[in-house]
Amino acid sequence: MTVIVYTQPNCPPCNAVKRLLTAEGIAFEERPAADHLDYLVSIGARSAPVIVDGTHVIHGFNPDQLRALSQ
């Protein structure tokens, strides 16, 4: 399952998530949050970034949860 990262332009936490995932060797696909608003609202997202790995959802920049994706 590919990790999906929903981001907004010029979003420092979004950039931090992408840097951490890259550093940890975790493959991800970036998608613009604006193009997926209905889905993001349906999973309770209120801001970017939102990281989805199958059914596991991470809201915001949470290094411990992000690193756990590689396990």
All heavy atoms as TSV, in Angstrom:
chain	resi	resn	atom	element	x	y	z
A	1	MET	N	N	0.848	-1.178	0.000
A	1	MET	CA	C	0.000	0.000	0.000
A	1	MET	C	C	0.894	1.242	0.000
A	1	MET	O	O	1.840	1.333	0.770
A	1	MET	CB	C	-0.904	-0.026	1.231
A	1	MET	CG	C	-1.803	1.168	1.425
A	1	MET	SD	S	-3.159	1.435	0.242
A	1	MET	CE	C	-4.004	-0.110	0.267
A	2	THR	N	N	0.596	2.158	-0.857
A	2	THR	CA	C	1.365	3.395	-0.954
A	2	THR	C	C	0.847	4.413	0.057
A	2	THR	O	O	-0.356	4.551	0.243
A	2	THR	CB	C	1.245	3.989	-2.368
A	2	THR	OG1	O	1.758	3.053	-3.303
A	2	THR	CG2	C	2.024	5.277	-2.487
A	3	VAL	N	N	1.757	5.095	0.686
A	3	VAL	CA	C	1.404	6.182	1.591
A	3	VAL	C	C	1.006	7.389	0.742
A	3	VAL	O	O	1.714	7.747	-0.199
A	3	VAL	CB	C	2.588	6.533	2.515
A	3	VAL	CG1	C	2.285	7.745	3.361
A	3	VAL	CG2	C	2.965	5.334	3.374
A	4	ILE	N	N	-0.132	7.996	1.066
A	4	ILE	CA	C	-0.603	9.184	0.365
A	4	ILE	C	C	-0.452	10.376	1.300
A	4	ILE	O	O	-0.873	10.313	2.462
A	4	ILE	CB	C	-2.087	9.061	-0.049
A	4	ILE	CG1	C	-2.341	7.758	-0.809
A	4	ILE	CG2	C	-2.535	10.284	-0.841
A	4	ILE	CD1	C	-1.639	7.637	-2.115
A	5	VAL	N	N	0.143	11.451	0.812
A	5	VAL	CA	C	0.304	12.674	1.595
A	5	VAL	C	C	-0.487	13.781	0.902
A	5	VAL	O	O	-0.170	14.168	-0.227
A	5	VAL	CB	C	1.793	13.077	1.718
A	5	VAL	CG1	C	1.931	14.344	2.549
A	5	VAL	CG2	C	2.611	11.939	2.320
A	6	TYR	N	N	-1.526	14.264	1.577
A	6	TYR	CA	C	-2.338	15.366	1.063
A	6	TYR	C	C	-1.728	16.656	1.583
A	6	TYR	O	O	-1.559	16.816	2.798
A	6	TYR	CB	C	-3.794	15.220	1.517
A	6	TYR	CG	C	-4.458	14.000	0.930
A	6	TYR	CD1	C	-4.470	12.794	1.620
A	6	TYR	CD2	C	-5.049	14.049	-0.331
A	6	TYR	CE1	C	-5.067	11.663	1.073
A	6	TYR	CE2	C	-5.646	12.928	-0.886
A	6	TYR	CZ	C	-5.650	11.737	-0.177
A	6	TYR	OH	O	-6.239	10.630	-0.728
A	7	THR	N	N	-1.398	17.551	0.668
A	7	THR	CA	C	-0.667	18.768	1.033
A	7	THR	C	C	-1.325	20.016	0.465
A	7	THR	O	O	-2.188	19.939	-0.405
A	7	THR	CB	C	0.776	18.705	0.496
A	7	THR	OG1	O	0.738	18.678	-0.933
A	7	THR	CG2	C	1.528	17.503	1.021
A	8	GLN	N	N	-0.866	21.144	0.987
A	8	GLN	CA	C	-1.236	22.448	0.443
A	8	GLN	C	C	0.056	23.170	0.048
A	8	GLN	O	O	1.111	22.909	0.630
A	8	GLN	CB	C	-1.979	23.277	1.493
A	8	GLN	CG	C	-3.336	22.723	1.827
A	8	GLN	CD	C	-4.110	23.668	2.720
A	8	GLN	OE1	O	-3.934	24.870	2.669
A	8	GLN	NE2	N	-4.973	23.116	3.541
A	9	PRO	N	N	-0.027	24.090	-0.904
A	9	PRO	CA	C	1.167	24.841	-1.305
A	9	PRO	C	C	1.706	25.691	-0.145
A	9	PRO	O	O	0.939	26.176	0.689
A	9	PRO	CB	C	0.669	25.744	-2.439
A	9	PRO	CG	C	-0.627	25.166	-2.888
A	9	PRO	CD	C	-1.203	24.442	-1.705
A	10	ASN	N	N	3.010	25.837	-0.112
A	10	ASN	CA	C	3.683	26.694	0.873
A	10	ASN	C	C	3.311	26.319	2.307
A	10	ASN	O	O	3.109	27.197	3.144
A	10	ASN	CB	C	3.366	28.168	0.611
A	10	ASN	CG	C	3.753	28.576	-0.793
A	10	ASN	OD1	O	4.830	28.245	-1.259
A	10	ASN	ND2	N	2.860	29.264	-1.477
A	11	CYS	N	N	3.238	25.039	2.580
A	11	CYS	CA	C	2.830	24.524	3.889
A	11	CYS	C	C	4.048	23.932	4.595
A	11	CYS	O	O	4.503	22.846	4.222
A	11	CYS	CB	C	1.742	23.471	3.675
A	11	CYS	SG	S	1.330	22.475	5.112
A	12	PRO	N	N	4.619	24.628	5.586
A	12	PRO	CA	C	5.807	24.108	6.272
A	12	PRO	C	C	5.619	22.715	6.877
A	12	PRO	O	O	6.505	21.865	6.722
A	12	PRO	CB	C	6.101	25.171	7.335
A	12	PRO	CG	C	5.571	26.437	6.728
A	12	PRO	CD	C	4.310	26.006	6.016
A	13	PRO	N	N	4.493	22.418	7.552
A	13	PRO	CA	C	4.340	21.053	8.063
A	13	PRO	C	C	4.274	20.008	6.943
A	13	PRO	O	O	4.763	18.886	7.107
A	13	PRO	CB	C	3.024	21.092	8.845
A	13	PRO	CG	C	2.809	22.523	9.182
A	13	PRO	CD	C	3.408	23.291	8.038
A	14	CYS	N	N	3.682	20.371	5.820
A	14	CYS	CA	C	3.631	19.453	4.672
A	14	CYS	C	C	5.044	19.150	4.192
A	14	CYS	O	O	5.389	17.991	3.929
A	14	CYS	CB	C	2.816	20.055	3.531
A	14	CYS	SG	S	1.099	20.423	3.942
A	15	ASN	N	N	5.862	20.175	4.084
A	15	ASN	CA	C	7.248	19.992	3.652
A	15	ASN	C	C	8.027	19.150	4.656
A	15	ASN	O	O	8.852	18.317	4.265
A	15	ASN	CB	C	7.926	21.337	3.432
A	15	ASN	CG	C	7.318	22.084	2.258
A	15	ASN	OD1	O	6.771	21.487	1.337
A	15	ASN	ND2	N	7.391	23.402	2.295
A	16	ALA	N	N	7.763	19.345	5.946
A	16	ALA	CA	C	8.439	18.557	6.983
A	16	ALA	C	C	8.070	17.083	6.869
A	16	ALA	O	O	8.929	16.204	7.015
A	16	ALA	CB	C	8.087	19.097	8.360
A	17	VAL	N	N	6.811	16.792	6.597
A	17	VAL	CA	C	6.370	15.403	6.420
A	17	VAL	C	C	7.100	14.779	5.240
A	17	VAL	O	O	7.635	13.668	5.336
A	17	VAL	CB	C	4.832	15.325	6.218
A	17	VAL	CG1	C	4.421	13.967	5.672
A	17	VAL	CG2	C	4.107	15.628	7.510
A	18	LYS	N	N	7.138	15.471	4.115
A	18	LYS	CA	C	7.793	14.932	2.921
A	18	LYS	C	C	9.282	14.696	3.167
A	18	LYS	O	O	9.828	13.673	2.742
A	18	LYS	CB	C	7.563	15.857	1.726
A	18	LYS	CG	C	6.096	15.914	1.307
A	18	LYS	CD	C	5.869	16.741	0.060
A	18	LYS	CE	C	6.057	18.215	0.318
A	18	LYS	NZ	N	5.770	19.048	-0.869
A	19	ARG	N	N	9.939	15.621	3.873
A	19	ARG	CA	C	11.368	15.453	4.179
A	19	ARG	C	C	11.593	14.231	5.066
A	19	ARG	O	O	12.505	13.432	4.830
A	19	ARG	CB	C	11.931	16.694	4.860
A	19	ARG	CG	C	12.291	17.811	3.921
A	19	ARG	CD	C	13.125	18.895	4.594
A	19	ARG	NE	N	12.518	19.422	5.809
A	19	ARG	CZ	C	11.663	20.440	5.840
A	19	ARG	NH1	N	11.318	21.064	4.721
A	19	ARG	NH2	N	11.160	20.862	6.981
A	20	LEU	N	N	10.761	14.075	6.098
A	20	LEU	CA	C	10.930	12.964	7.021
A	20	LEU	C	C	10.677	11.628	6.319
A	20	LEU	O	O	11.457	10.685	6.471
A	20	LEU	CB	C	9.991	13.103	8.220
A	20	LEU	CG	C	10.222	12.066	9.306
A	20	LEU	CD1	C	10.060	12.694	10.678
A	20	LEU	CD2	C	9.292	10.887	9.167
A	21	LEU	N	N	9.614	11.541	5.537
A	21	LEU	CA	C	9.331	10.292	4.827
A	21	LEU	C	C	10.461	9.936	3.871
A	21	LEU	O	O	10.875	8.773	3.796
A	21	LEU	CB	C	8.002	10.394	4.075
A	21	LEU	CG	C	6.738	10.489	4.930
A	21	LEU	CD1	C	5.506	10.654	4.045
A	21	LEU	CD2	C	6.586	9.294	5.856
A	22	THR	N	N	10.982	10.924	3.164
A	22	THR	CA	C	12.097	10.690	2.256
A	22	THR	C	C	13.326	10.213	3.023
A	22	THR	O	O	13.983	9.245	2.624
A	22	THR	CB	C	12.411	11.968	1.455
A	22	THR	OG1	O	11.244	12.314	0.692
A	22	THR	CG2	C	13.593	11.772	0.530
A	23	ALA	N	N	13.635	10.862	4.131
A	23	ALA	CA	C	14.794	10.491	4.945
A	23	ALA	C	C	14.662	9.077	5.508
A	23	ALA	O	O	15.660	8.365	5.648
A	23	ALA	CB	C	14.985	11.495	6.081
A	24	GLU	N	N	13.434	8.670	5.814
A	24	GLU	CA	C	13.185	7.341	6.371
A	24	GLU	C	C	13.054	6.275	5.279
A	24	GLU	O	O	12.875	5.101	5.572
A	24	GLU	CB	C	11.916	7.349	7.222
A	24	GLU	CG	C	12.022	8.179	8.484
A	24	GLU	CD	C	12.971	7.586	9.517
A	24	GLU	OE1	O	12.997	6.347	9.660
A	24	GLU	OE2	O	13.694	8.368	10.168
A	25	GLY	N	N	13.113	6.689	4.005
A	25	GLY	CA	C	12.999	5.747	2.905
A	25	GLY	C	C	11.593	5.220	2.694
A	25	GLY	O	O	11.403	4.125	2.169
A	26	ILE	N	N	10.603	6.009	3.100
A	26	ILE	CA	C	9.202	5.608	2.961
A	26	ILE	C	C	8.652	6.228	1.681
A	26	ILE	O	O	8.599	7.449	1.540
A	26	ILE	CB	C	8.378	6.071	4.181
A	26	ILE	CG1	C	8.950	5.459	5.456
A	26	ILE	CG2	C	6.897	5.729	3.996
A	26	ILE	CD1	C	8.378	6.035	6.746
A	27	ALA	N	N	8.254	5.371	0.754
A	27	ALA	CA	C	7.698	5.847	-0.515
A	27	ALA	C	C	6.335	6.469	-0.270
A	27	ALA	O	O	5.547	5.966	0.540
A	27	ALA	CB	C	7.587	4.690	-1.495
A	28	PHE	N	N	6.064	7.555	-0.968
A	28	PHE	CA	C	4.765	8.219	-0.811
A	28	PHE	C	C	4.362	8.882	-2.111
A	28	PHE	O	O	5.185	9.148	-2.969
A	28	PHE	CB	C	4.792	9.245	0.327
A	28	PHE	CG	C	5.699	10.414	0.091
A	28	PHE	CD1	C	5.219	11.587	-0.490
A	28	PHE	CD2	C	7.040	10.359	0.440
A	28	PHE	CE1	C	6.055	12.672	-0.708
A	28	PHE	CE2	C	7.892	11.436	0.233
A	28	PHE	CZ	C	7.397	12.592	-0.342
A	29	GLU	N	N	3.066	9.128	-2.203
A	29	GLU	CA	C	2.500	9.861	-3.328
A	29	GLU	C	C	1.905	11.148	-2.769
A	29	GLU	O	O	1.129	11.101	-1.819
A	29	GLU	CB	C	1.409	9.033	-3.996
A	29	GLU	CG	C	0.708	9.729	-5.131
A	29	GLU	CD	C	-0.423	8.880	-5.698
A	29	GLU	OE1	O	-0.315	7.643	-5.702
A	29	GLU	OE2	O	-1.430	9.477	-6.121
A	30	GLU	N	N	2.274	12.267	-3.344
A	30	GLU	CA	C	1.744	13.561	-2.899
A	30	GLU	C	C	0.518	13.925	-3.735
A	30	GLU	O	O	0.540	13.795	-4.960
A	30	GLU	CB	C	2.807	14.643	-3.043
A	30	GLU	CG	C	2.343	15.996	-2.551
A	30	GLU	CD	C	3.418	17.059	-2.652
A	30	GLU	OE1	O	4.525	16.777	-3.157
A	30	GLU	OE2	O	3.160	18.189	-2.222
A	31	ARG	N	N	-0.527	14.368	-3.036
A	31	ARG	CA	C	-1.742	14.817	-3.720
A	31	ARG	C	C	-2.158	16.171	-3.154
A	31	ARG	O	O	-2.070	16.392	-1.939
A	31	ARG	CB	C	-2.882	13.822	-3.511
A	31	ARG	CG	C	-2.619	12.471	-4.139
A	31	ARG	CD	C	-3.804	11.568	-4.001
A	31	ARG	NE	N	-3.502	10.245	-4.552
A	31	ARG	CZ	C	-4.281	9.200	-4.414
A	31	ARG	NH1	N	-5.423	9.306	-3.744
A	31	ARG	NH2	N	-3.937	8.045	-4.941
A	32	PRO	N	N	-2.656	17.069	-3.997
A	32	PRO	CA	C	-3.117	18.366	-3.508
A	32	PRO	C	C	-4.412	18.208	-2.699
A	32	PRO	O	O	-5.395	17.643	-3.193
A	32	PRO	CB	C	-3.367	19.184	-4.766
A	32	PRO	CG	C	-3.001	18.330	-5.927
A	32	PRO	CD	C	-2.711	16.969	-5.448
A	33	ALA	N	N	-4.397	18.704	-1.483
A	33	ALA	CA	C	-5.578	18.607	-0.618
A	33	ALA	C	C	-6.796	19.264	-1.265
A	33	ALA	O	O	-7.920	18.755	-1.148
A	33	ALA	CB	C	-5.284	19.236	0.741
A	34	ALA	N	N	-6.584	20.358	-1.963
A	34	ALA	CA	C	-7.697	21.094	-2.577
A	34	ALA	C	C	-8.470	20.243	-3.582
A	34	ALA	O	O	-9.663	20.471	-3.797
A	34	ALA	CB	C	-7.182	22.361	-3.254
A	35	ASP	N	N	-7.816	19.243	-4.165
A	35	ASP	CA	C	-8.473	18.377	-5.145
A	35	ASP	C	C	-9.231	17.217	-4.502
A	35	ASP	O	O	-9.886	16.451	-5.193
A	35	ASP	CB	C	-7.449	17.802	-6.121
A	35	ASP	CG	C	-6.821	18.863	-7.008
A	35	ASP	OD1	O	-7.318	20.008	-7.041
A	35	ASP	OD2	O	-5.807	18.540	-7.664
A	36	HIS	N	N	-9.125	17.088	-3.183
A	36	HIS	CA	C	-9.705	15.929	-2.496
A	36	HIS	C	C	-10.464	16.341	-1.232
A	36	HIS	O	O	-10.500	15.599	-0.254
A	36	HIS	CB	C	-8.589	14.938	-2.136
A	36	HIS	CG	C	-7.817	14.471	-3.327
A	36	HIS	ND1	N	-8.226	13.429	-4.124
A	36	HIS	CD2	C	-6.681	14.946	-3.886
A	36	HIS	CE1	C	-7.362	13.262	-5.110
A	36	HIS	NE2	N	-6.415	14.181	-4.995
A	37	LEU	N	N	-11.060	17.522	-1.256
A	37	LEU	CA	C	-11.700	18.069	-0.055
A	37	LEU	C	C	-12.810	17.179	0.498
A	37	LEU	O	O	-12.903	16.997	1.718
A	37	LEU	CB	C	-12.227	19.470	-0.321
A	37	LEU	CG	C	-11.155	20.547	-0.516
A	37	LEU	CD1	C	-11.803	21.890	-0.818
A	37	LEU	CD2	C	-10.253	20.634	0.697
A	38	ASP	N	N	-13.660	16.634	-0.357
A	38	ASP	CA	C	-14.755	15.796	0.140
A	38	ASP	C	C	-14.224	14.600	0.921
A	38	ASP	O	O	-14.716	14.282	2.011
A	38	ASP	CB	C	-15.650	15.315	-1.004
A	38	ASP	CG	C	-16.488	16.429	-1.597
A	38	ASP	OD1	O	-16.688	17.469	-0.922
A	38	ASP	OD2	O	-16.954	16.260	-2.742
A	39	TYR	N	N	-13.218	13.938	0.373
A	39	TYR	CA	C	-12.626	12.797	1.062
A	39	TYR	C	C	-11.992	13.226	2.384
A	39	TYR	O	O	-12.204	12.583	3.427
A	39	TYR	CB	C	-11.578	12.109	0.181
A	39	TYR	CG	C	-10.755	11.103	0.929
A	39	TYR	CD1	C	-11.334	9.918	1.387
A	39	TYR	CD2	C	-9.420	11.335	1.218
A	39	TYR	CE1	C	-10.586	8.993	2.105
A	39	TYR	CE2	C	-8.668	10.418	1.927
A	39	TYR	CZ	C	-9.260	9.246	2.365
A	39	TYR	OH	O	-8.517	8.342	3.087
A	40	LEU	N	N	-11.221	14.301	2.360
A	40	LEU	CA	C	-10.529	14.748	3.569
A	40	LEU	C	C	-11.510	15.138	4.667
A	40	LEU	O	O	-11.308	14.812	5.836
A	40	LEU	CB	C	-9.566	15.888	3.232
A	40	LEU	CG	C	-8.387	15.460	2.343
A	40	LEU	CD1	C	-7.609	16.672	1.874
A	40	LEU	CD2	C	-7.491	14.483	3.072
A	41	VAL	N	N	-12.591	15.802	4.304
A	41	VAL	CA	C	-13.616	16.150	5.288
A	41	VAL	C	C	-14.242	14.872	5.854
A	41	VAL	O	O	-14.502	14.767	7.061
A	41	VAL	CB	C	-14.685	17.078	4.672
A	41	VAL	CG1	C	-15.901	17.210	5.574
A	41	VAL	CG2	C	-14.081	18.448	4.397
A	42	SER	N	N	-14.447	13.876	5.008
A	42	SER	CA	C	-15.082	12.631	5.457
A	42	SER	C	C	-14.236	11.871	6.468
A	42	SER	O	O	-14.769	11.080	7.253
A	42	SER	CB	C	-15.406	11.733	4.262
A	42	SER	OG	O	-14.252	11.076	3.780
A	43	ILE	N	N	-12.922	12.094	6.476
A	43	ILE	CA	C	-12.054	11.422	7.455
A	43	ILE	C	C	-11.674	12.346	8.609
A	43	ILE	O	O	-10.792	12.031	9.398
A	43	ILE	CB	C	-10.800	10.820	6.790
A	43	ILE	CG1	C	-9.924	11.893	6.138
A	43	ILE	CG2	C	-11.177	9.739	5.799
A	43	ILE	CD1	C	-8.579	11.386	5.665
A	44	GLY	N	N	-12.342	13.487	8.682
A	44	GLY	CA	C	-12.141	14.383	9.820
A	44	GLY	C	C	-10.984	15.341	9.706
A	44	GLY	O	O	-10.579	15.942	10.702
A	45	ALA	N	N	-10.432	15.505	8.521
A	45	ALA	CA	C	-9.300	16.418	8.345
A	45	ALA	C	C	-9.774	17.863	8.361
A	45	ALA	O	O	-10.795	18.198	7.770
A	45	ALA	CB	C	-8.591	16.130	7.041
A	46	ARG	N	N	-9.009	18.699	9.050
A	46	ARG	CA	C	-9.316	20.127	9.110
A	46	ARG	C	C	-8.192	20.985	8.568
A	46	ARG	O	O	-8.370	22.174	8.349
A	46	ARG	CB	C	-9.625	20.533	10.551
A	46	ARG	CG	C	-10.887	19.892	11.054
A	46	ARG	CD	C	-11.183	20.333	12.452
A	46	ARG	NE	N	-12.458	19.776	12.846
A	46	ARG	CZ	C	-13.275	20.361	13.686
A	46	ARG	NH1	N	-12.946	21.511	14.227
A	46	ARG	NH2	N	-14.407	19.803	14.005
A	47	SER	N	N	-7.026	20.375	8.405
A	47	SER	CA	C	-5.879	21.108	7.865
A	47	SER	C	C	-4.891	20.110	7.279
A	47	SER	O	O	-4.985	18.910	7.522
A	47	SER	CB	C	-5.211	21.957	8.951
A	47	SER	OG	O	-4.673	21.114	9.955
A	48	ALA	N	N	-3.963	20.617	6.517
A	48	ALA	CA	C	-2.929	19.779	5.914
A	48	ALA	C	C	-1.680	19.842	6.793
A	48	ALA	O	O	-1.498	20.821	7.524
A	48	ALA	CB	C	-2.627	20.279	4.511
A	49	PRO	N	N	-0.866	18.835	6.727
A	49	PRO	CA	C	-0.938	17.646	5.890
A	49	PRO	C	C	-1.803	16.550	6.515
A	49	PRO	O	O	-2.028	16.525	7.718
A	49	PRO	CB	C	0.518	17.196	5.823
A	49	PRO	CG	C	1.085	17.593	7.149
A	49	PRO	CD	C	0.397	18.901	7.485
A	50	VAL	N	N	-2.265	15.675	5.640
A	50	VAL	CA	C	-2.962	14.463	6.062
A	50	VAL	C	C	-2.250	13.305	5.371
A	50	VAL	O	O	-2.041	13.342	4.163
A	50	VAL	CB	C	-4.447	14.483	5.660
A	50	VAL	CG1	C	-5.130	13.185	6.053
A	50	VAL	CG2	C	-5.152	15.678	6.291
A	51	ILE	N	N	-1.877	12.311	6.164
A	51	ILE	CA	C	-1.130	11.178	5.650
A	51	ILE	C	C	-2.010	9.942	5.797
A	51	ILE	O	O	-2.519	9.670	6.889
A	51	ILE	CB	C	0.200	10.986	6.423
A	51	ILE	CG1	C	1.056	12.263	6.333
A	51	ILE	CG2	C	0.974	9.800	5.897
A	51	ILE	CD1	C	0.803	13.283	7.379
A	52	VAL	N	N	-2.188	9.210	4.710
A	52	VAL	CA	C	-3.045	8.023	4.723
A	52	VAL	C	C	-2.233	6.820	4.260
A	52	VAL	O	O	-1.618	6.844	3.193
A	52	VAL	CB	C	-4.274	8.219	3.809
A	52	VAL	CG1	C	-5.154	6.975	3.815
A	52	VAL	CG2	C	-5.079	9.442	4.229
A	53	ASP	N	N	-2.241	5.780	5.085
A	53	ASP	CA	C	-1.578	4.515	4.774
A	53	ASP	C	C	-2.624	3.420	4.941
A	53	ASP	O	O	-2.834	2.930	6.041
A	53	ASP	CB	C	-0.395	4.297	5.703
A	53	ASP	CG	C	0.343	2.994	5.420
A	53	ASP	OD1	O	0.265	2.498	4.291
A	53	ASP	OD2	O	0.991	2.477	6.345
A	54	GLY	N	N	-3.317	3.114	3.867
A	54	GLY	CA	C	-4.419	2.159	3.970
A	54	GLY	C	C	-5.558	2.781	4.759
A	54	GLY	O	O	-6.111	3.796	4.345
A	55	THR	N	N	-5.845	2.210	5.914
A	55	THR	CA	C	-6.903	2.762	6.765
A	55	THR	C	C	-6.339	3.604	7.905
A	55	THR	O	O	-7.097	4.190	8.673
A	55	THR	CB	C	-7.779	1.635	7.358
A	55	THR	OG1	O	-6.944	0.748	8.109
A	55	THR	CG2	C	-8.486	0.865	6.252
A	56	HIS	N	N	-5.033	3.671	8.041
A	56	HIS	CA	C	-4.391	4.460	9.091
A	56	HIS	C	C	-4.238	5.899	8.611
A	56	HIS	O	O	-3.684	6.136	7.540
A	56	HIS	CB	C	-3.032	3.853	9.432
A	56	HIS	CG	C	-2.350	4.518	10.578
A	56	HIS	ND1	N	-1.076	4.990	10.477
A	56	HIS	CD2	C	-2.756	4.794	11.832
A	56	HIS	CE1	C	-0.719	5.528	11.632
A	56	HIS	NE2	N	-1.718	5.429	12.460
A	57	VAL	N	N	-4.728	6.856	9.412
A	57	VAL	CA	C	-4.680	8.269	9.035
A	57	VAL	C	C	-3.885	9.041	10.089
A	57	VAL	O	O	-4.118	8.885	11.291
A	57	VAL	CB	C	-6.101	8.871	8.910
A	57	VAL	CG1	C	-6.035	10.347	8.558
A	57	VAL	CG2	C	-6.913	8.105	7.880
A	58	ILE	N	N	-2.965	9.870	9.629
A	58	ILE	CA	C	-2.191	10.750	10.507
A	58	ILE	C	C	-2.524	12.181	10.111
A	58	ILE	O	O	-2.409	12.550	8.943
A	58	ILE	CB	C	-0.675	10.510	10.357
A	58	ILE	CG1	C	-0.334	9.055	10.682
A	58	ILE	CG2	C	0.110	11.470	11.249
A	58	ILE	CD1	C	1.094	8.665	10.312
A	59	HIS	N	N	-2.941	12.972	11.079
A	59	HIS	CA	C	-3.256	14.381	10.847
A	59	HIS	C	C	-2.081	15.217	11.349
A	59	HIS	O	O	-1.718	15.139	12.521
A	59	HIS	CB	C	-4.535	14.789	11.592
A	59	HIS	CG	C	-5.742	14.033	11.141
A	59	HIS	ND1	N	-6.520	14.453	10.089
A	59	HIS	CD2	C	-6.298	12.888	11.583
A	59	HIS	CE1	C	-7.508	13.599	9.912
A	59	HIS	NE2	N	-7.392	12.629	10.809
A	60	GLY	N	N	-1.489	15.982	10.455
A	60	GLY	CA	C	-0.404	16.875	10.856
A	60	GLY	C	C	0.951	16.181	10.875
A	60	GLY	O	O	1.097	15.013	10.510
A	61	PHE	N	N	1.947	16.937	11.324
A	61	PHE	CA	C	3.321	16.442	11.380
A	61	PHE	C	C	3.545	15.783	12.734
A	61	PHE	O	O	3.635	16.449	13.755
A	61	PHE	CB	C	4.310	17.597	11.166
A	61	PHE	CG	C	5.751	17.164	11.256
A	61	PHE	CD1	C	6.272	16.304	10.317
A	61	PHE	CD2	C	6.562	17.615	12.274
A	61	PHE	CE1	C	7.603	15.901	10.375
A	61	PHE	CE2	C	7.891	17.233	12.346
A	61	PHE	CZ	C	8.402	16.363	11.405
A	62	ASN	N	N	3.596	14.452	12.730
A	62	ASN	CA	C	3.832	13.683	13.942
A	62	ASN	C	C	4.971	12.702	13.651
A	62	ASN	O	O	4.735	11.621	13.111
A	62	ASN	CB	C	2.558	12.936	14.358
A	62	ASN	CG	C	2.711	12.224	15.677
A	62	ASN	OD1	O	3.726	11.574	15.927
A	62	ASN	ND2	N	1.709	12.340	16.518
A	63	PRO	N	N	6.198	13.084	13.986
A	63	PRO	CA	C	7.361	12.274	13.622
A	63	PRO	C	C	7.280	10.818	14.080
A	63	PRO	O	O	7.625	9.917	13.319
A	63	PRO	CB	C	8.535	12.996	14.279
A	63	PRO	CG	C	8.082	14.404	14.396
A	63	PRO	CD	C	6.598	14.324	14.656
A	64	ASP	N	N	6.827	10.565	15.299
A	64	ASP	CA	C	6.771	9.188	15.793
A	64	ASP	C	C	5.800	8.344	14.978
A	64	ASP	O	O	6.111	7.208	14.601
A	64	ASP	CB	C	6.380	9.161	17.268
A	64	ASP	CG	C	7.466	9.743	18.166
A	64	ASP	OD1	O	8.659	9.726	17.771
A	64	ASP	OD2	O	7.118	10.235	19.257
A	65	GLN	N	N	4.633	8.878	14.684
A	65	GLN	CA	C	3.668	8.130	13.878
A	65	GLN	C	C	4.169	7.941	12.450
A	65	GLN	O	O	3.965	6.882	11.851
A	65	GLN	CB	C	2.312	8.832	13.874
A	65	GLN	CG	C	1.573	8.723	15.181
A	65	GLN	CD	C	0.180	9.347	15.100
A	65	GLN	OE1	O	-0.151	10.037	14.150
A	65	GLN	NE2	N	-0.630	9.091	16.110
A	66	LEU	N	N	4.825	8.952	11.910
A	66	LEU	CA	C	5.351	8.839	10.546
A	66	LEU	C	C	6.436	7.789	10.460
A	66	LEU	O	O	6.452	6.983	9.517
A	66	LEU	CB	C	5.871	10.190	10.071
A	66	LEU	CG	C	4.805	11.265	9.860
A	66	LEU	CD1	C	5.453	12.622	9.669
A	66	LEU	CD2	C	3.922	10.923	8.678
A	67	ARG	N	N	7.337	7.765	11.428
A	67	ARG	CA	C	8.411	6.750	11.414
A	67	ARG	C	C	7.842	5.353	11.543
A	67	ARG	O	O	8.390	4.392	11.005
A	67	ARG	CB	C	9.422	7.035	12.517
A	67	ARG	CG	C	10.309	8.208	12.201
A	67	ARG	CD	C	11.410	8.395	13.246
A	67	ARG	NE	N	12.182	9.557	12.927
A	67	ARG	CZ	C	12.022	10.756	13.512
A	67	ARG	NH1	N	11.121	10.917	14.471
A	67	ARG	NH2	N	12.763	11.776	13.164
A	68	ALA	N	N	6.742	5.201	12.262
A	68	ALA	CA	C	6.108	3.893	12.438
A	68	ALA	C	C	5.593	3.326	11.123
A	68	ALA	O	O	5.387	2.114	11.004
A	68	ALA	CB	C	4.981	3.986	13.464
A	69	LEU	N	N	5.384	4.172	10.117
A	69	LEU	CA	C	4.906	3.687	8.825
A	69	LEU	C	C	5.907	2.749	8.161
A	69	LEU	O	O	5.526	1.924	7.341
A	69	LEU	CB	C	4.610	4.868	7.887
A	69	LEU	CG	C	3.473	5.779	8.284
A	69	LEU	CD1	C	3.407	6.980	7.331
A	69	LEU	CD2	C	2.148	5.041	8.298
A	70	SER	N	N	7.172	2.868	8.525
A	70	SER	CA	C	8.201	2.035	7.900
A	70	SER	C	C	8.308	0.665	8.560
A	70	SER	O	O	9.038	-0.184	8.101
A	70	SER	CB	C	9.564	2.738	7.931
A	70	SER	OG	O	10.007	2.881	9.267
A	71	GLN	N	N	7.574	0.450	9.631
A	71	GLN	CA	C	7.680	-0.826	10.367
A	71	GLN	C	C	6.623	-1.797	9.938
A	71	GLN	O	O	5.636	-1.532	9.402
A	71	GLN	CB	C	7.573	-0.566	11.857
A	71	GLN	CG	C	8.684	0.335	12.329
A	71	GLN	CD	C	8.511	0.759	13.782
A	71	GLN	OE1	O	7.604	0.305	14.473
A	71	GLN	NE2	N	9.385	1.625	14.233
